[in-house]
């Protein structure tokens, strides 16, 4: 399905998608940001020296919740027939998915910057010195996993929206996607806790390796889903269900 004659390559809708995701997803964005900030500041005030190990493992659980505005845009466009219009003007399905995913990552960036700034700022304000463990935890696991979990939830949500008749409530893709996003970091957190209790994790480095492996796995699955759009998803699935 190509673009109409004389129009050339369709312009990018990335900027519009980001703005719409911010507006339509303002509840998710505010909710995820507030939860992440409260969690970070609470840990900084109450946990003391445990903050460098606790904060990085909990940030991805709360951080990915606020990125659902991008999926809201995708779902709304499918219901209203906007995706059908985009396809008719030559915008490929993979580009639609990529722009929605990019909007998701922009929203995650807002949450991560605010949450890390507030949490680490409160930790330092309490008189604690910056540590290599905190830098490693944030750089190797917490921040990448927050992005990976949000991207995974949004990608699965877009597939779900395309393959089903979108409905409102917790049974809809938008209702369930936040749970999909927090699932990987929660599994990592529970796995490390269980292994530590049994003596299977004897050092922080071993815990970070488990987290990094999980993050790489989630990222690989997300990239695989995006790369397989043409094989797994017919364009007819993006048309309005009405």
Secondary structure in CASP SS format (residue, H / E / C, confidence):
PFRMAT SS
TARGET T0000
AUTHOR 0000-0000-0000
METHOD secondary structure of the structure
MODEL  1
X C 1.00
X C 1.00
X C 1.00
X C 1.00
X C 1.00
X C 1.00
X C 1.00
X C 1.00
X C 1.00
X C 1.00
X C 1.00
X C 1.00
X C 1.00
X H 1.00
X H 1.00
X H 1.00
X H 1.00
X H 1.00
X H 1.00
X H 1.00
X H 1.00
X H 1.00
X H 1.00
X H 1.00
X C 1.00
X H 1.00
X H 1.00
X H 1.00
X H 1.00
X H 1.00
X H 1.00
X H 1.00
X H 1.00
X H 1.00
X H 1.00
X H 1.00
X H 1.00
X H 1.00
X H 1.00
X H 1.00
X H 1.00
X H 1.00
X H 1.00
X H 1.00
X H 1.00
X H 1.00
X C 1.00
X H 1.00
X H 1.00
X H 1.00
X H 1.00
X H 1.00
X H 1.00
X H 1.00
X H 1.00
X H 1.00
X H 1.00
X H 1.00
X H 1.00
X H 1.00
X H 1.00
X H 1.00
X H 1.00
X H 1.00
X H 1.00
X H 1.00
X H 1.00
X C 1.00
X H 1.00
X H 1.00
X H 1.00
X H 1.00
X H 1.00
X H 1.00
X H 1.00
X H 1.00
X H 1.00
X H 1.00
X H 1.00
X H 1.00
X C 1.00
X H 1.00
X H 1.00
X H 1.00
X H 1.00
X H 1.00
X H 1.00
X H 1.00
X C 1.00
X C 1.00
X C 1.00
X C 1.00
X H 1.00
X H 1.00
X H 1.00
X H 1.00
X H 1.00
X H 1.00
X H 1.00
X H 1.00
X H 1.00
X H 1.00
X H 1.00
X H 1.00
X H 1.00
X H 1.00
X H 1.00
X H 1.00
X H 1.00
X H 1.00
X H 1.00
X H 1.00
X H 1.00
X H 1.00
X H 1.00
X H 1.00
X H 1.00
X H 1.00
X H 1.00
X H 1.00
X H 1.00
X H 1.00
X H 1.00
X H 1.00
X H 1.00
X C 1.00
X C 1.00
X C 1.00
X C 1.00
X C 1.00
X C 1.00
X H 1.00
X H 1.00
X H 1.00
X H 1.00
X H 1.00
X H 1.00
X H 1.00
X H 1.00
X H 1.00
X H 1.00
X H 1.00
X H 1.00
X H 1.00
X H 1.00
X H 1.00
X H 1.00
X H 1.00
X H 1.00
X H 1.00
X H 1.00
X H 1.00
X H 1.00
X H 1.00
X H 1.00
X H 1.00
X H 1.00
X H 1.00
X H 1.00
X H 1.00
X H 1.00
X H 1.00
X H 1.00
X C 1.00
X C 1.00
X C 1.00
X C 1.00
X C 1.00
X C 1.00
X C 1.00
X C 1.00
X C 1.00
X H 1.00
X H 1.00
X H 1.00
X H 1.00
X H 1.00
X H 1.00
X H 1.00
X H 1.00
X H 1.00
X H 1.00
X H 1.00
X H 1.00
X H 1.00
X H 1.00
X H 1.00
X H 1.00
X H 1.00
X H 1.00
X H 1.00
X H 1.00
X H 1.00
X H 1.00
X H 1.00
X H 1.00
X H 1.00
X H 1.00
X C 1.00
X C 1.00
X C 1.00
X C 1.00
X C 1.00
X H 1.00
X H 1.00
X H 1.00
X H 1.00
X H 1.00
X H 1.00
X H 1.00
X H 1.00
X H 1.00
X H 1.00
X H 1.00
X H 1.00
X H 1.00
X H 1.00
X H 1.00
X H 1.00
X H 1.00
X H 1.00
X H 1.00
X H 1.00
X H 1.00
X H 1.00
X H 1.00
X H 1.00
X C 1.00
X H 1.00
X H 1.00
X H 1.00
X H 1.00
X C 1.00
X C 1.00
X H 1.00
X H 1.00
X H 1.00
X H 1.00
X C 1.00
X C 1.00
X C 1.00
X C 1.00
END
